[in-house]
Amino acid sequence: MSLLLSSKVIKDSGIQFGTSGARGLVEKFTANVCAAFTHAFISCMQTEFNFKQVAIAIDNRPSSPAMAQACAKVVQQLGLEVIYYGVVPTPALAYASMQDNIPCIMVTGSHIPFDRNGLKFYRPDGEISKEDEQAILNAAAEFESIADLLELTINNKAAVQYIVRYISLFDSQVLIGKRIGIYEHSSAGRDLYVPMFEALGAEVISLERSDEFVPIDTEAVSDADKQKAKLWSKEYNLDFIFSTDGDGDRPLVADENGDWLRGDILGLLCADAMNIEALAVPVSCNTAIESYDRFSHVTRTKIGSPYVIAEFTELSKKYQSIAGFEANGGFLLGSDVSVNGKEIKSLPTRDAVLPALMLLVAAKEKPIYELVDDLPQRFTHSDRIQNFATEKSIAILSEAKNAPQEFITKLGFDDYSVECINLTDGLRIILVNGDVIHLRPSGNAPELRCYAESGQLEQAQYIVTKSLENIQSF
C-alpha cells in the first residue's frame, strides 16, 4: 500500500492556520486530512515531549464527531492511548491536558458557521505557537490512508476538573441571591455552566438550548441576540446573562439591564478584580485599558491568542501576575494567581468562565452597569462583512495604507483627518479627534472585520456601519 505524506495532503486540502487553529470548509476535512494534521502534530510534539496519551474533545457541530474519530484512529495507530472527553469547552480540554502533561486536539470551528470546522492543537504545556503551526504544515509524516474510524467512549474527567477549578475558589454561598440566565444555544459548555453556577449559590435559568448549531460571534453580536437579552432580563428578573461562542472559550455576558458587555471591557474588569500586574492584549482592544491606570504594564500585540501567549514569556521576566484578554472576551491567565486566598493555576488559552465569575463576584459590591460606568468612557464597536474574499480585503488595505486620508474620504468621512496609522495587525487609522477605524481580514474565515473606537458608543457604531457599507459599495 502506498503511503501518504502529511505535508502534501495538508497542502492539497487548502486548509491553513488562522488566528486560532486550522479552519476550513467541512468538505475539506476528510478523514485523511484530519489524519495528516494529527500525524504531523504528534510527530512535532514527539521531538520535544515524552507522552503515551493524547486527549481529544469536540464542539456540537454535526461534523465534529467523525473528525474526532479520524484523529483518534491515528493516535491509536501510533501506539498511543486516546482519551476522549466528548463535548466540552476548549479551555476544559486544555486545562485537563496540561495537568496530565499530554498534548490534545480540539475539533471545533469556534464561532464560524456550521458548514466550516477546524482543529485546535495544544502542547503539553499549552497552546501551540506560530512556529509550531509552521512545523505541522511542513512535517513529512508518512501514513496509510484511513479506512475506518475509531469508536470512542467519553471520559468525564475534563468536565469535572473544569468545574472544580472554579467552584473551589469561593464558598458555596458566594453567588447567593444572584439570578443568572444561561443562554445555552449549542455551546460546548452548556451542560457544565448550570451546575457550576448553582454550586456557588446562584439561581440559574436555562435559556434557548438549540439542537441546531448556532454560530455565536462574541465580537459581532446580532441584533436578535441583543433584543433577546433585554427581554430575558426583564422576564426573569436576571442579574446576569452568560453565554459563549461554539467552543466555550469566548464569553458573552450581559448586565442587569440585559446589555451585552464588550469583551475587552469584561477582560479589563476581570484583570482588575484579580489584581493582575501586567497585561498582554491585542491592538484592537479598548484604550481604556491603559487610561484606567490599574496595571503596571500593558503590551499590545497582533490579534490572535498565540501572539498574546508569546508575550507572556517576556512579561514573566519582570512581573509576578500576568494575564491577557482579547476583544472577543477570551481571558488568558499567564501565571498562577491568588484569588480569595486560594491559588488558581495558569491557563494560557482563551477561557470564558473566569472573567464571568470574577465579574459576578465584583458585582456583590455594586451593580455591573456601575462597574462599567466607573471605567474611562471609551467605546468600541465591531462588525464584519461575511463571505468577503481575503484577497479583496488585502487589496483594499494596501490601497488604504498608501493613502489613508484619501481612503477615509472614500469611506464617507470627508470631515475627518488622519493623525497616524498603526500596522501592527491590519490597518488601524487613528483620527485627529481621537476616533479609531481599524480594518483587518479575519484569520479564520473569508471575512473583513471593522473595529471602531470613540468617546461615544453611537459614534463607534456609526463608524463601523458606514465603513462596511461603503466598502461593499466599492
C-alpha positions in Angstrom: 0.0 0.0 0.0 1.4 3.4 -0.9 1.9 5.9 1.9 0.5 9.4 2.1 2.7 12.4 3.1 1.1 14.7 5.7 2.6 17.9 4.3 1.3 17.1 0.8 -2.2 16.1 2.0 -2.5 19.3 4.0 -1.3 21.5 1.2 -3.6 19.9 -1.3 -6.6 20.4 1.1 -6.1 24.1 1.0 -6.6 24.3 4.8 -4.4 26.7 6.6 -4.0 28.0 10.2 -5.9 31.2 11.1 -5.6 33.3 14.2 -6.6 30.3 16.3 -6.4 26.8 14.8 -6.7 25.3 11.3 -10.0 26.2 9.7 -11.9 25.4 6.5 -15.0 24.0 4.9 -16.3 20.8 6.3 -16.0 19.0 3.0 -12.2 19.7 3.0 -11.8 18.0 6.4 -11.8 14.5 5.1 -10.6 11.6 7.2 -7.2 11.7 5.5 -6.8 15.4 6.0 -7.7 15.0 9.7 -5.2 12.1 9.8 -2.5 14.2 8.1 -2.8 17.0 10.6 -2.8 14.6 13.5 0.3 12.7 12.3 2.1 16.0 11.7 1.1 17.4 15.1 2.1 14.2 17.1 5.4 13.9 15.2 6.2 17.5 16.1 5.3 17.0 19.7 7.4 13.8 20.0 10.5 15.8 19.2 10.1 17.8 22.4 7.9 15.7 24.8 7.5 12.2 26.0 3.9 11.1 26.3 1.8 8.0 26.0 -1.7 9.6 25.7 -3.4 12.2 23.5 -6.7 13.8 24.5 -9.4 14.8 22.1 -12.7 16.7 22.5 -15.3 18.3 20.2 -17.9 21.0 19.9 -21.5 20.5 18.9 -21.1 20.8 15.2 -22.6 17.9 13.2 -19.2 17.2 11.5 -17.1 17.2 14.7 -17.7 13.5 15.9 -16.4 12.0 12.6 -13.4 14.3 12.5 -12.6 13.3 16.1 -12.8 9.6 15.2 -10.4 10.1 12.3 -7.9 11.9 14.6 -8.3 9.2 17.3 -7.7 6.4 14.7 -4.3 8.0 14.0 -3.4 8.2 17.7 -4.2 4.5 18.1 -2.2 3.6 15.0 0.8 5.3 16.5 0.6 3.1 19.6 -0.7 5.9 21.9 -3.8 5.9 24.1 -6.8 8.1 23.2 -8.6 10.0 26.0 -11.9 11.2 24.5 -13.7 13.9 26.5 -16.7 14.3 24.2 -18.3 17.7 24.0 -16.5 20.1 26.4 -15.3 23.7 26.2 -11.8 24.1 24.6 -10.4 25.5 27.9 -11.6 22.5 29.8 -9.8 20.2 27.4 -6.6 22.3 27.5 -6.6 22.5 31.3 -7.1 18.8 31.8 -4.3 18.0 29.3 -1.9 20.5 30.9 -2.5 18.9 34.3 -1.7 15.5 32.7 1.2 16.9 30.7 -0.1 15.4 27.4 -0.9 17.0 24.1 -4.5 17.4 22.9 -6.7 18.2 19.9 -9.9 20.1 19.9 -12.3 19.6 17.0 -14.0 23.0 16.6 -14.7 25.8 14.3 -15.4 28.1 17.2 -17.9 30.8 16.1 -17.8 30.3 12.3 -20.9 28.8 10.5 -21.6 25.1 10.8 -20.5 24.4 7.2 -17.0 25.0 8.4 -14.9 23.4 11.1 -11.4 23.3 12.4 -8.7 21.7 14.6 -7.0 23.4 17.6 -3.8 21.8 18.9 -2.3 22.0 22.3 1.2 21.1 23.5 1.5 19.5 27.0 2.4 23.0 28.2 -0.3 24.9 26.4 -1.4 26.3 23.1 0.8 25.8 20.1 2.9 28.7 18.8 3.0 30.2 15.3 6.3 28.3 14.9 4.6 25.1 15.9 1.9 25.8 13.2 4.6 26.0 10.5 6.3 22.9 11.8 2.9 21.0 11.5 2.3 22.3 7.9 5.8 21.3 6.8 6.1 17.9 8.7 6.9 15.0 6.4 5.0 12.3 8.3 4.0 9.2 6.3 0.8 7.4 6.9 -1.6 4.9 5.4 -5.0 6.1 4.2 -7.7 6.0 6.8 -10.0 3.0 6.0 -12.3 3.0 9.1 -13.0 5.3 12.1 -12.4 4.5 15.7 -15.4 4.2 18.1 -15.0 6.5 21.1 -16.1 6.3 24.7 -16.5 9.5 26.7 -14.3 10.2 29.7 -15.9 12.9 32.1 -12.6 13.9 33.8 -12.1 17.1 31.9 -15.6 18.4 32.6 -15.3 17.6 36.3 -11.9 19.2 36.6 -13.1 22.4 34.8 -16.0 22.8 37.2 -13.8 22.2 40.3 -11.2 24.7 39.0 -13.7 27.5 39.6 -16.1 26.4 42.4 -13.0 25.7 44.6 -12.1 29.4 44.6 -15.1 30.6 46.6 -17.5 29.2 49.2 -20.8 27.7 48.1 -22.8 30.9 49.0 -20.7 33.5 47.2 -23.4 33.9 44.5 -26.4 33.5 46.8 -29.2 35.9 45.7 -28.0 36.1 42.1 -30.3 35.1 39.3 -28.3 34.0 36.3 -29.6 33.2 32.8 -27.5 30.8 30.7 -28.0 31.3 27.0 -27.2 27.7 26.1 -27.8 27.6 22.3 -25.2 25.0 21.0 -22.3 26.0 23.3 -19.9 23.1 24.0 -20.1 24.0 27.7 -23.8 24.3 28.1 -24.1 21.2 30.3 -21.4 22.5 32.7 -22.4 26.0 33.3 -25.7 25.4 35.2 -24.2 23.1 37.8 -21.1 25.3 38.1 -23.0 28.5 39.0 -25.6 26.6 41.1 -22.7 25.1 43.2 -21.7 28.7 44.0 -25.2 29.6 45.3 -26.8 31.2 42.2 -30.3 30.6 41.0 -29.9 29.6 37.3 -32.4 29.7 34.4 -31.6 27.8 31.2 -32.4 29.8 28.1 -32.8 28.7 24.4 -31.0 25.4 24.1 -30.7 24.6 20.4 -30.5 21.2 18.6 -29.0 23.1 15.6 -25.5 24.6 15.6 -25.7 28.4 16.3 -22.6 30.4 15.2 -22.4 33.0 18.0 -19.7 35.6 17.4 -19.0 37.5 20.6 -17.4 40.4 18.7 -20.4 40.9 16.4 -23.5 40.2 18.5 -26.6 40.1 16.3 -29.5 42.5 16.8 -31.7 39.5 17.5 -29.4 38.4 20.4 -29.3 42.0 21.7 -33.1 42.0 21.8 -33.3 38.6 23.4 -31.0 39.6 26.3 -33.1 42.6 27.1 -36.3 40.6 27.0 -34.9 37.7 29.2 -33.5 40.2 31.7 -36.9 41.7 32.3 -39.0 38.4 32.0 -36.8 36.5 34.5 -35.6 39.4 36.6 -32.0 38.4 35.9 -28.8 39.9 37.4 -26.6 38.4 34.8 -26.7 36.5 31.5 -23.9 34.2 30.5 -23.2 32.6 27.1 -20.2 31.7 25.0 -19.2 31.0 21.4 -19.4 27.5 20.0 -16.4 26.0 21.7 -16.8 27.9 25.0 -13.6 29.9 25.0 -15.1 33.3 24.4 -17.6 34.7 26.9 -20.7 36.7 26.2 -22.2 38.4 29.3 -25.0 40.8 29.9 -25.5 43.1 32.9 -28.7 43.7 35.0 -30.3 45.6 32.1 -29.7 42.9 29.5 -26.9 44.9 27.8 -24.1 42.7 26.4 -20.7 43.9 27.6 -17.9 44.3 25.1 -15.3 41.5 25.5 -12.4 43.8 26.3 -14.4 45.7 28.9 -15.2 42.3 30.6 -11.5 41.4 30.4 -10.5 44.7 31.9 -12.9 44.3 34.9 -11.6 40.7 35.4 -8.0 41.7 35.4 -8.7 44.5 37.8 -10.6 42.1 40.2 -7.7 39.7 40.1 -5.1 42.4 40.8 -3.1 41.5 37.7 0.2 43.4 37.4 0.9 43.1 33.7 -1.2 42.5 30.6 -0.8 41.5 27.0 -3.7 42.5 24.8 -4.3 42.7 21.0 -4.0 46.1 19.3 -7.8 46.0 18.7 -8.7 46.3 22.4 -10.2 49.4 24.1 -7.6 52.0 25.0 -9.4 52.4 28.4 -7.1 49.6 29.5 -4.2 52.0 29.6 -6.1 55.0 30.8 -7.7 53.1 33.6 -4.2 53.1 35.2 -4.5 50.0 37.3 -1.8 47.9 35.7 2.0 48.2 35.9 2.5 47.4 32.3 0.3 46.8 29.1 1.8 45.3 25.9 -0.1 45.5 22.6 0.2 42.5 20.2 -1.1 41.3 16.9 -4.6 39.8 17.0 -4.8 36.1 18.0 -4.2 34.2 21.2 -0.7 32.9 20.0 0.6 36.4 20.0 -0.8 37.2 23.4 0.7 34.0 24.8 4.1 34.6 23.2 4.3 37.9 25.1 3.7 36.2 28.5 7.3 34.9 28.3 8.6 38.5 28.3 6.2 39.7 30.9 7.1 36.9 33.3 10.7 38.1 33.5 9.5 41.2 35.3 6.1 40.6 36.8 4.6 38.0 39.1 0.9 38.1 38.0 0.3 38.3 34.3 -2.7 37.8 32.0 -4.2 38.7 28.7 -7.5 39.0 27.0 -8.9 39.7 23.6 -11.7 41.9 22.2 -13.8 38.8 21.9 -13.7 38.4 25.7 -11.5 35.3 25.9 -9.3 35.6 29.1 -5.8 34.1 29.2 -4.2 33.5 32.6 -0.4 33.7 32.1 0.7 32.8 35.6 -0.6 31.2 38.8 -2.6 33.8 40.7 -4.1 34.1 44.2 -7.8 34.7 44.3 -9.7 34.9 47.5 -6.7 33.5 49.3 -6.6 30.4 47.0 -4.3 29.7 44.1 -5.7 29.3 40.6 -3.3 27.7 38.1 -2.3 29.4 34.9 -4.3 28.6 31.8 -2.6 30.3 28.8 -5.5 29.8 26.4 -8.8 31.7 26.0 -11.3 31.0 28.7 -14.9 32.2 29.1 -15.8 31.2 32.7 -13.0 33.1 34.7 -14.0 36.6 33.5 -17.7 35.9 34.0 -17.1 34.6 37.5 -14.8 37.4 38.6 -17.3 40.0 37.4 -20.1 38.3 39.3 -18.1 38.3 42.5 -17.1 42.0 41.9 -20.8 42.8 41.4 -21.5 41.8 45.0 -20.4 45.4 46.0 -22.1 47.3 43.2 -24.1 46.5 40.0 -22.3 45.5 36.9 -23.5 48.6 35.0 -22.0 50.8 37.6 -18.7 48.9 37.4 -18.7 49.6 33.7 -19.6 53.3 34.2 -16.7 53.7 36.5 -14.2 52.9 33.7 -12.8 55.6 31.4 -15.5 56.2 28.9 -14.1 54.9 25.6 -16.5 52.9 23.5 -15.8 50.2 20.9 -17.9 48.5 18.3 -17.1 45.9 15.6 -18.8 44.0 12.8 -17.8 42.2 9.7 -18.6 41.5 6.1 -19.0 37.8 5.7 -18.1 35.8 2.6 -15.6 38.5 1.6 -12.6 37.1 -0.2 -9.3 37.6 1.8 -7.6 38.8 -1.4 -10.1 41.5 -1.8 -9.5 42.6 1.8 -5.8 42.7 1.3 -6.1 44.8 -1.8 -8.4 47.3 -0.1 -6.0 47.6 2.9 -3.0 48.0 0.6 -4.7 51.0 -1.1 -5.6 52.5 2.3 -2.1 52.2 3.8 -0.6 54.1 0.9 -3.2 56.9 1.1 -5.1 56.8 4.4 -6.5 60.4 4.1 -8.0 59.6 0.7 -9.2 56.3 1.9 -11.3 57.7 4.8 -12.8 60.2 2.4 -13.7 57.3 0.2 -15.4 55.7 3.3 -17.6 58.8 3.6 -15.7 60.6 6.4 -14.9 63.8 4.4 -14.5 66.0 7.5 -12.1 63.6 9.4 -8.4 64.0 9.4 -5.8 61.2 9.9 -3.4 61.7 12.8 -1.4 58.4 12.3 -1.8 54.8 11.3 -0.8 51.6 13.1 0.2 48.5 11.0 0.6 46.0 13.9 -2.3 43.9 12.5 -4.3 45.1 9.5 -4.7 48.9 9.3 -5.6 50.9 12.4 -6.3 54.5 11.5 -6.2 57.0 14.4 -8.0 60.2 13.7 -7.2 63.7 15.0 -10.4 63.7 17.1 -9.3 60.5 18.8 -11.7 58.2 17.0 -10.2 55.0 15.6 -11.1 52.9 12.4 -9.4 49.5 12.3 -9.8 47.1 9.4 -8.3 43.6 9.0 -9.2 40.4 7.2 -10.2 37.6 9.6 -7.6 34.9 10.1 -10.3 32.3 10.5 -12.8 32.8 7.7 -13.3 34.9 4.5 -14.4 38.0 6.3 -13.4 41.6 6.6 -13.6 42.9 10.1 -14.0 46.5 11.2 -13.4 47.8 14.7 -14.0 51.3 15.8 -13.4 53.3 19.0 -14.8 56.7 20.1 -15.8 58.7 23.1 -19.5 57.9 22.2 -20.9 54.5 21.6 -23.2 55.8 18.8 -20.2 57.3 17.0 -18.3 54.0 17.2 -21.4 52.2 15.8 -21.8 54.8 13.1 -18.1 54.4 12.0 -18.4 50.7 11.7 -21.7 50.7 9.8 -20.7 53.4 7.4 -17.3 52.0 6.7 -18.6 48.5 5.9 -21.4 49.8 3.8 -19.1 51.9 1.7 -16.5 49.2 1.4 -19.2 46.9 0.0 -20.3 49.6 -2.5 -16.8 49.9 -4.0 
